[in-house]
């Protein structure tokens, strides 16, 4: 212990911030990847329910309470959350318009082509002659169908905001005391792992490959370092923006969970699927709550 204390005193505060920010982001992503990227592909649609629970838990048990505690007024966070939801609605519309042109939509056509027999893609006569086959193709293409990457993209935006805030918190803690900084960094890693697992699952569900999901999450984790450095050099200016940034992070996760993912769960109406969805959502929320309780 004495060696640790003497070693910490020899390292500058800025060095600690850089080390903790890098390790915090990379370590949480790597540990989450060990689980998420080794899950069978066929499990991903159902585990999306867990991701929904983890995101809702992160929003209502972690991000918003912290935003309200540091904000000058509740109205500031509430207004930011409202504007963020509208912003991500417009952003998703722009992504849809990018992929869909007129009556032909590339986002949905991919799934139709994958499930139609060869030579019958877009064949109206085939659909009329085989109504049951056409119905099955329609159902299969919409049950847990990929969404052209929309959910994944917005998850990355929200996660980047969240990682940026983590960097600010790490820097602020280290600027008070090295030991406090170390505890804060460990707490952030512990909080991030279940949410990162959810992010991986959403990216896979959204059509990204395992390699792409890992790279995007890793790149997003570097926002922790950026937040840490900005806080170190301009803490008083950055701190004033924390409620707004947290509100945007919460709105992105909330929008993806409620607008993009939960409607997809309703495609499965059988009792067994419904029970498993509810249990997995509850497990996702419980994971965040347990980690929060232990760390707090």
DRENDREN-603969 format. One record per residue (C-alpha): residue number from 1; residue in one letter; x, y, z. Coordinates in nm, 4 decimals, padded with zeros to 6 digits. Example, Ala and Ser with C-alpha at 12.3 -4.5 7.8 and 13.67 -1.06 7.14 Angstrom:
DRENDREN-603969
> 1 A 01.2300 -00.4500 00.7800 .
> 2 S 01.3670 -00.1060 00.7140 .
end
This chain:
DRENDREN-603969
> 1 X 00.0000 00.0000 00.0000 .
> 2 X 00.2852 00.2364 00.0853 .
> 3 X 00.4430 00.1713 -00.2546 .
> 4 X 00.1115 00.2462 -00.4231 .
> 5 X 00.0761 00.5779 -00.2415 .
> 6 X 00.4320 00.6812 -00.3264 .
> 7 X 00.3842 00.5774 -00.6862 .
> 8 X 00.0634 00.7787 -00.7190 .
> 9 X 00.2341 01.0899 -00.5865 .
> 10 X 00.4942 01.0698 -00.8592 .
> 11 X 00.2378 01.0676 -01.1379 .
> 12 X 00.0840 01.3972 -01.2358 .
> 13 X -00.2895 01.4579 -01.2157 .
> 14 X -00.3116 01.4925 -01.5936 .
> 15 X -00.1359 01.1585 -01.6427 .
> 16 X -00.3805 00.9887 -01.4081 .
> 17 X -00.6726 01.1392 -01.5970 .
> 18 X -00.5375 01.0167 -01.9320 .
> 19 X -00.4596 00.6678 -01.8009 .
> 20 X -00.7916 00.6277 -01.6191 .
> 21 X -00.9946 00.7640 -01.9119 .
> 22 X -00.8283 00.5337 -02.1639 .
> 23 X -00.8410 00.2266 -01.9436 .
> 24 X -01.1942 00.3074 -01.8302 .
> 25 X -01.3280 00.3235 -02.1837 .
> 26 X -01.1259 00.0407 -02.3350 .
> 27 X -01.1660 -00.1941 -02.0383 .
> 28 X -01.5435 -00.1570 -02.0145 .
> 29 X -01.5830 -00.2091 -02.3900 .
> 30 X -01.3511 -00.5107 -02.3900 .
> 31 X -01.5210 -00.6805 -02.0949 .
> 32 X -01.8641 -00.6186 -02.2475 .
> 33 X -01.7405 -00.7557 -02.5808 .
> 34 X -01.6280 -01.0810 -02.4173 .
> 35 X -01.9910 -01.1543 -02.3367 .
> 36 X -02.1851 -00.9822 -02.6150 .
> 37 X -01.9727 -01.0936 -02.9109 .
> 38 X -01.9701 -01.4566 -02.7995 .
> 39 X -02.3470 -01.4788 -02.7843 .
> 40 X -02.5053 -01.6953 -03.0526 .
> 41 X -02.6524 -01.4885 -03.3350 .
> 42 X -02.9899 -01.6552 -03.2876 .
> 43 X -03.0022 -01.5254 -02.9291 .
> 44 X -02.9535 -01.1602 -03.0226 .
> 45 X -03.3223 -01.0788 -03.0983 .
> 46 X -03.4352 -01.2002 -02.7562 .
> 47 X -03.1375 -01.0474 -02.5741 .
> 48 X -03.2401 -00.7137 -02.7239 .
> 49 X -03.4995 -00.7201 -02.4454 .
> 50 X -03.2129 -00.7226 -02.1940 .
> 51 X -03.0546 -00.4294 -02.3783 .
> 52 X -03.3821 -00.2363 -02.3526 .
> 53 X -03.3870 -00.2948 -01.9782 .
> 54 X -03.0229 -00.1919 -01.9427 .
> 55 X -03.0830 00.1295 -02.1363 .
> 56 X -03.3975 00.2206 -01.9423 .
> 57 X -03.2144 00.1433 -01.6181 .
> 58 X -02.9216 00.3612 -01.7226 .
> 59 X -03.1565 00.6487 -01.8119 .
> 60 X -03.3808 00.6455 -01.5047 .
> 61 X -03.1433 00.5139 -01.2386 .
> 62 X -02.8140 00.6718 -01.3463 .
> 63 X -02.8174 00.9500 -01.6042 .
> 64 X -03.1304 01.1510 -01.5191 .
> 65 X -03.0822 01.1428 -01.1386 .
> 66 X -02.7269 01.2693 -01.1862 .
> 67 X -02.8440 01.5337 -01.4332 .
> 68 X -03.1110 01.6601 -01.1906 .
> 69 X -02.8606 01.6683 -00.9035 .
> 70 X -02.6138 01.8918 -01.0873 .
> 71 X -02.8612 02.1061 -01.2809 .
> 72 X -02.9568 02.4522 -01.1673 .
> 73 X -03.3226 02.3692 -01.2323 .
> 74 X -03.5289 02.0616 -01.3135 .
> 75 X -03.6796 02.2469 -01.6092 .
> 76 X -03.3389 02.2665 -01.7804 .
> 77 X -03.2975 01.8890 -01.7862 .
> 78 X -03.6636 01.8299 -01.8752 .
> 79 X -03.6463 02.0734 -02.1664 .
> 80 X -03.3217 01.9181 -02.2895 .
> 81 X -03.4769 01.5704 -02.2698 .
> 82 X -03.7795 01.6863 -02.4690 .
> 83 X -03.5689 01.8626 -02.7323 .
> 84 X -03.3381 01.5596 -02.7493 .
> 85 X -03.6294 01.3250 -02.8239 .
> 86 X -03.7457 01.5553 -03.1033 .
> 87 X -03.3891 01.5866 -03.2322 .
> 88 X -03.3423 01.2100 -03.2553 .
> 89 X -03.6828 01.1736 -03.4228 .
> 90 X -03.5726 01.4172 -03.6930 .
> 91 X -03.2319 01.2493 -03.7157 .
> 92 X -03.3922 00.9104 -03.7690 .
> 93 X -03.6183 01.0576 -04.0366 .
> 94 X -03.3114 01.1858 -04.2196 .
> 95 X -03.1538 00.8400 -04.2040 .
> 96 X -03.4731 00.6809 -04.3378 .
> 97 X -03.4906 00.9320 -04.6218 .
> 98 X -03.1287 00.8535 -04.6994 .
> 99 X -03.2124 00.4849 -04.7495 .
> 100 X -03.5665 00.5030 -04.8885 .
> 101 X -03.6396 00.6588 -05.2273 .
> 102 X -03.9963 00.6932 -05.3418 .
> 103 X -04.1844 00.3641 -05.3275 .
> 104 X -03.8627 00.1613 -05.3079 .
> 105 X -03.6972 00.1361 -04.9690 .
> 106 X -03.3542 -00.0246 -04.9535 .
> 107 X -03.3859 -00.0749 -04.5774 .
> 108 X -03.6865 -00.3056 -04.6156 .
> 109 X -03.6114 -00.4446 -04.9602 .
> 110 X -03.3020 -00.6253 -04.8280 .
> 111 X -03.5115 -00.8415 -04.6005 .
> 112 X -03.7750 -00.9111 -04.8637 .
> 113 X -03.5067 -01.0238 -05.1080 .
> 114 X -03.3442 -01.2448 -04.8460 .
> 115 X -03.6669 -01.4310 -04.7756 .
> 116 X -03.8237 -01.4524 -05.1228 .
> 117 X -03.7469 -01.7554 -05.3427 .
> 118 X -03.4940 -01.6923 -05.6167 .
> 119 X -03.6498 -01.5333 -05.9210 .
> 120 X -03.9606 -01.4111 -05.7416 .
> 121 X -03.8374 -01.0910 -05.5738 .
> 122 X -04.0907 -00.8224 -05.6558 .
> 123 X -04.2968 -01.0742 -05.8576 .
> 124 X -04.6629 -00.9743 -05.8055 .
> 125 X -04.7945 -01.2825 -05.9857 .
> 126 X -04.5988 -01.5076 -05.7481 .
> 127 X -04.7441 -01.3281 -05.4469 .
> 128 X -05.0991 -01.3639 -05.5793 .
> 129 X -05.0459 -01.7314 -05.6599 .
> 130 X -04.8786 -01.7978 -05.3235 .
> 131 X -05.0497 -01.5723 -05.0690 .
> 132 X -04.9413 -01.7789 -04.7699 .
> 133 X -04.5771 -01.7631 -04.8799 .
> 134 X -04.6042 -01.3879 -04.9293 .
> 135 X -04.7587 -01.3511 -04.5847 .
> 136 X -04.4815 -01.5540 -04.4255 .
> 137 X -04.2166 -01.3463 -04.6007 .
> 138 X -04.3816 -01.0300 -04.4714 .
> 139 X -04.3945 -01.1600 -04.1172 .
> 140 X -04.0400 -01.2860 -04.1182 .
> 141 X -03.9038 -00.9658 -04.2633 .
> 142 X -04.0551 -00.7590 -03.9833 .
> 143 X -04.0057 -00.9855 -03.6799 .
> 144 X -03.6880 -00.8480 -03.5250 .
> 145 X -03.5905 -00.7172 -03.8697 .
> 146 X -03.2753 -00.5153 -03.9074 .
> 147 X -03.3462 -00.1437 -03.9284 .
> 148 X -03.0742 -00.0334 -04.1675 .
> 149 X -02.8468 00.0638 -03.8805 .
> 150 X -03.0667 00.3428 -03.7448 .
> 151 X -03.0849 00.2163 -03.3865 .
> 152 X -02.7137 00.1398 -03.3836 .
> 153 X -02.6210 00.4842 -03.5079 .
> 154 X -02.8286 00.6648 -03.2453 .
> 155 X -02.7034 00.4341 -02.9717 .
> 156 X -02.3488 00.5349 -03.0660 .
> 157 X -02.4397 00.9039 -03.0536 .
> 158 X -02.5953 00.8700 -02.7098 .
> 159 X -02.3142 00.6490 -02.5815 .
> 160 X -02.0562 00.9009 -02.7011 .
> 161 X -02.2281 01.1766 -02.5014 .
> 162 X -02.2373 00.9464 -02.1994 .
> 163 X -01.8684 00.8545 -02.2329 .
> 164 X -01.7809 01.2229 -02.2622 .
> 165 X -01.9528 01.2877 -01.9278 .
> 166 X -01.7673 00.9913 -01.7731 .
> 167 X -01.4401 01.1571 -01.8711 .
> 168 X -01.5467 01.4809 -01.7043 .
> 169 X -01.6390 01.2953 -01.3849 .
> 170 X -01.3066 01.1093 -01.3805 .
> 171 X -01.1101 01.4301 -01.4316 .
> 172 X -01.3055 01.6195 -01.1663 .
> 173 X -01.2454 01.3392 -00.9139 .
> 174 X -00.8708 01.3185 -00.9820 .
> 175 X -00.8395 01.6959 -00.9492 .
> 176 X -00.9755 01.6609 -00.5953 .
> 177 X -00.7808 01.3529 -00.4870 .
> 178 X -00.6015 01.0646 -00.6616 .
> 179 X -00.7707 00.7998 -00.4476 .
> 180 X -01.1116 00.9513 -00.5206 .
> 181 X -01.0226 00.9488 -00.8903 .
> 182 X -00.9319 00.5781 -00.8801 .
> 183 X -01.2560 00.4880 -00.7017 .
> 184 X -01.4563 00.6975 -00.9483 .
> 185 X -01.2879 00.5339 -01.2466 .
> 186 X -01.3603 00.1852 -01.1110 .
> 187 X -01.7210 00.2820 -01.0414 .
> 188 X -01.7643 00.4123 -01.3962 .
> 189 X -01.6193 00.0928 -01.5450 .
> 190 X -01.8575 -00.1166 -01.3347 .
> 191 X -02.1550 00.0970 -01.4400 .
> 192 X -02.0572 00.0953 -01.8063 .
> 193 X -02.0140 -00.2807 -01.8576 .
> 194 X -02.3851 -00.3795 -01.8526 .
> 195 X -02.4752 -00.0791 -02.0683 .
> 196 X -02.1973 -00.1606 -02.3171 .
> 197 X -02.3298 -00.5176 -02.3403 .
> 198 X -02.6654 -00.3680 -02.4341 .
> 199 X -02.5000 -00.1417 -02.6921 .
> 200 X -02.3262 -00.4392 -02.8544 .
> 201 X -02.6527 -00.6309 -02.8758 .
> 202 X -02.8327 -00.3327 -03.0320 .
> 203 X -02.5572 -00.2905 -03.2920 .
> 204 X -02.5738 -00.6597 -03.3832 .
> 205 X -02.9528 -00.6423 -03.3969 .
> 206 X -02.9262 -00.3330 -03.6146 .
> 207 X -02.7252 -00.5190 -03.8783 .
> 208 X -02.3654 -00.4437 -03.7840 .
> 209 X -02.1072 -00.7223 -03.7881 .
> 210 X -01.9300 -00.8231 -03.4662 .
> 211 X -01.6126 -00.6526 -03.5879 .
> 212 X -01.7985 -00.3302 -03.6700 .
> 213 X -01.9787 -00.3352 -03.3346 .
> 214 X -01.6504 -00.3685 -03.1486 .
> 215 X -01.4751 -00.0964 -03.3498 .
> 216 X -01.7623 00.1513 -03.3164 .
> 217 X -01.7896 00.0942 -02.9413 .
> 218 X -01.4131 00.1272 -02.9040 .
> 219 X -01.4049 00.4538 -03.1007 .
> 220 X -01.6982 00.5856 -02.8957 .
> 221 X -01.5075 00.5036 -02.5754 .
> 222 X -01.2385 00.7596 -02.6680 .
> 223 X -01.4945 01.0299 -02.5893 .
> 224 X -01.4088 00.9523 -02.2259 .
> 225 X -01.0534 01.0730 -02.2862 .
> 226 X -01.1755 01.3843 -02.4690 .
> 227 X -01.4107 01.4664 -02.1819 .
> 228 X -01.1326 01.4132 -01.9298 .
> 229 X -00.8890 01.6402 -02.1112 .
> 230 X -01.1470 01.9140 -02.1659 .
> 231 X -01.2448 01.9008 -01.7991 .
> 232 X -00.8818 01.9253 -01.6890 .
> 233 X -00.8115 02.2363 -01.8973 .
> 234 X -01.1529 02.4042 -01.8701 .
> 235 X -01.3451 02.2369 -01.5890 .
> 236 X -01.5511 02.5393 -01.4895 .
> 237 X -01.6804 02.5880 -01.8468 .
> 238 X -01.7453 02.2194 -01.9139 .
> 239 X -01.9255 02.1616 -01.5844 .
> 240 X -02.1935 02.4132 -01.6774 .
> 241 X -02.2814 02.2001 -01.9815 .
> 242 X -02.3059 01.8698 -01.7927 .
> 243 X -02.6873 01.8814 -01.7380 .
> 244 X -02.7467 01.9497 -02.1083 .
> 245 X -02.5088 01.6760 -02.2240 .
> 246 X -02.6596 01.4269 -01.9792 .
> 247 X -03.0076 01.5209 -02.1015 .
> 248 X -02.9060 01.4509 -02.4612 .
> 249 X -02.7482 01.1194 -02.3635 .
> 250 X -03.0657 01.0178 -02.1793 .
> 251 X -03.2905 01.1221 -02.4669 .
> 252 X -03.0932 00.9164 -02.7203 .
> 253 X -03.1088 00.5978 -02.5126 .
> 254 X -03.4741 00.6544 -02.4263 .
> 255 X -03.5693 00.7216 -02.7881 .
> 256 X -03.3989 00.4086 -02.9193 .
> 257 X -03.5524 00.1898 -02.6481 .
> 258 X -03.9080 00.3227 -02.6751 .
> 259 X -03.9384 00.4223 -03.0411 .
> 260 X -03.7205 00.1664 -03.2181 .
> 261 X -03.6845 -00.1465 -03.0057 .
> 262 X -03.9971 -00.1930 -02.7947 .
> 263 X -04.2314 -00.1819 -03.0992 .
> 264 X -04.0284 -00.4689 -03.2447 .
> 265 X -04.1014 -00.6794 -02.9377 .
> 266 X -04.4735 -00.6503 -03.0056 .
> 267 X -04.4222 -00.8477 -03.3276 .
> 268 X -04.3932 -01.1560 -03.1071 .
> 269 X -04.7345 -01.1995 -02.9447 .
> 270 X -04.7099 -01.5574 -02.8166 .
> 271 X -04.7165 -01.5958 -02.4378 .
> 272 X -04.3737 -01.7651 -02.4091 .
> 273 X -04.2005 -01.4856 -02.6025 .
> 274 X -04.3833 -01.2164 -02.4034 .
> 275 X -04.2814 -01.3682 -02.0688 .
> 276 X -03.9169 -01.3989 -02.1756 .
> 277 X -03.9179 -01.0382 -02.2998 .
> 278 X -04.0552 -00.9064 -01.9696 .
> 279 X -03.8094 -01.1125 -01.7663 .
> 280 X -03.5116 -01.0020 -01.9755 .
> 281 X -03.6140 -00.6350 -01.9575 .
> 282 X -03.6458 -00.6685 -01.5805 .
> 283 X -03.3054 -00.8393 -01.5684 .
> 284 X -03.1509 -00.5530 -01.7664 .
> 285 X -03.2958 -00.2927 -01.5283 .
> 286 X -03.1931 -00.5027 -01.2258 .
> 287 X -02.8348 -00.5267 -01.3498 .
> 288 X -02.8016 -00.1486 -01.3559 .
> 289 X -02.9755 -00.1173 -01.0181 .
> 290 X -02.7549 -00.3804 -00.8511 .
> 291 X -02.4334 -00.2293 -00.9863 .
> 292 X -02.5499 00.1178 -00.8833 .
> 293 X -02.6368 -00.0036 -00.5325 .
> 294 X -02.3045 -00.1831 -00.4863 .
> 295 X -02.0926 00.1042 -00.6143 .
> 296 X -02.2906 00.3727 -00.4344 .
end
